[in-house]
């Protein structure tokens, strides 16, 4: 399930970034385009943070 959510976040981040570039280049809407690019970069950062393996949370002495 987590892999599916990360994939959807990546696709949404790409769509937002591409839409932001389109808004700036073709429509001349710098404010909205910049916000869309920023939102896409935040999604990429969230995926990067989620994909980094964390520490092993098993406690010593509990037999796991």
N, C-alpha and C positions, 0 to 999 in steps of 0.2 A: 504494500500500500504506500509506503514511504517513497519508493521509486517512482510510482505513478504521480504522486504529488510533486516531486522534484522535477519530473519531466514536464508537467503542466506549467510549473513556475518558469522553467527555461523557455518554453514556447511563448508564454505570455511576456517574458522579459524581452525576447527577440521581437515580438510584435510591437511592444511599446517603444523599443528603441528605433525600430524601422519607421514606425508611425511618427515618432518625434523628428527624425531626420526629414521625412516627407513634409511634415508641417512647417519646418524651418525653410527647407529648400524650395518647395513648390508653392506653398500658401503664404509664406512670409510671416507666419505666426510664431515669433521667437519665444514668447512667454510660455505658451502651451506646449510647444515642441521641446523646450528645455525641461519642463516639468515631466513630460512623458519619458524623455531620455533618463532623467534622474530616477524616476520610478522603475524603469527597466534595470538600471544599475543596482538599485536596492534589491530587486528580485534576484539578480545574479549573485550579489553578496550573500543573500539568505541561502541560496543553493550551495554556495561555497562553504559557508559556515556549517550547514547541515551535512555536507559530504565529508568533512574532516572527521576522521575517527577520534572518538573520545577515549578517556581513560577507562580501564576495566573497573567496573563498579562493584565487583564481588569483594566482600569483606573477608579477610583472612580468618580461618578458624570456623567458618560456617559450612564447610564441606561442599562448596559449589565450584 
